[in-house]
């Protein structure tokens, strides 16, 4: 079945550092890929998405590129802020299925 | 403001009692979903509904029940048959059914259920 694997956290960074959170997936066909963010005590918010190979999703300084050849959708940001501290979920959707989520990666940014 | 409302934010129950979690949306979305979130396990789908009076089991439906009598509402009942009900429960909705390849899910703020 479909699956999403994310790097384990927490990822601990200083403010203005470069962020990468790895995400790889297993799915047949051509899924759509998503990154969601969850701030403490809240629900999830869609951060960005990509629907086909080589698409780049971007929002709020975050970006991720859909790499079919490596089945990856790594999340990057050039300069993180304390307010970026949250849990980040990678997810995929294929065909008529619902979303399949990874386990989440916690990001902690210190001043 | 359009959005998804879940109430209450925190809920406490004794073991053996059924409890119903509320989810209401005013986004005019057709599809609604319930997820369970446990530490280190991500989100797992409990039930979803694509239209009124219809719903499907997700990956972990045992011990849960739902109803969809109105488009705006999708309550989840955690029954006494659920072996480990303490968790964070998230409701979501989407404008169309899961068959839409690019559809997005919008999430509510969640209800933290503690059963002792």
Interface residues (C-beta under 8 A of the other chain):
Chain A: X32 X34 X36 X41 X42 X43 X44 X45 X46 X49 X51 X89 X93 X95 X96 X97 X98 X99 X101 X102 X103 X104
Chain B: X4 X6 X33 X40 X41 X42 X43 X45 X48 X58 X90 X92 X98 X99 X101 X102 X103 X104 X105 X106 X107 X108 X109 X110
